[in-house]
Amino acid sequence: MSSESRKKVKMLILLGITTSIIMTIFSFMLIFQERYFWAAISMIGAIVGFICFFRLKIEMNKVENK
């Protein structure tokens, strides 16, 4: 894998984790406003984002080790 591709993938991972953290914070703000349905949707999106980007990181490590 070229160094440019590695940098792009790492930037995508960082962007995804940052977005998931922002969604989690937004979810807590919605909970305090008693908008539970939208808070649940936001929390589910954050969890899915974390899972996807951690799996992407694992796959990237597998590719680098080959």
N, C-alpha and C positions, 0 to 999 in steps of 0.2 A: 504494500500500500504506500503510495507516495506521501511525502510530508504535507503537501497541500491538501490532499484528501483527509489525512489524519486531523489537520487543523480544522477543517470544515466540520467533520463529524464531532470533534470535541466541542466546537462552538454550538452545534445543534444540541448536544447533550446539556451543555450549560444553559442554553436558552430554554430548553424544555423543563429543566429543574427549576429555573427561576420563575417560569410561567406557572408551574404547579404550586410553588410556594405562594405566589400572588393569589392564585385561586383559593388556596387554603385560607389565607388572611381574609379574602373577600367572603368566603363562606362563614367565617366567624362573625364578620360584620353583619351578615344577613341573619344569623342566629340571634344576635342581640336586637335586631329590628323585628324579630318574630316572624320572619318569612322563611319558614322551615322547608317548604318544598324547594325553593330556589337554592337554599343553603345545601340541601341534600344533593341536588344536581351538581352544584359547584364542587362539593366534596368528592363526589364520585368522579368527576372530571379530573380533579387533582390526583386522586389515587391512581386512575388509569394512566395519567401522564407520568407519574413516578415509576410505575411498573414498566411502561414502555421504554423510558429512557434508561432505566437501570439494565433492562435486558439488552438494549442497544449497546450499552457500555460493555456488558459481558461478551457480546458477540464481537465487538471491536477488539477486545483483548484476545479472543480466540484467533482472529485473523492476524493480529500482530505477532502472535507466538508461532505461527506456521512458517 
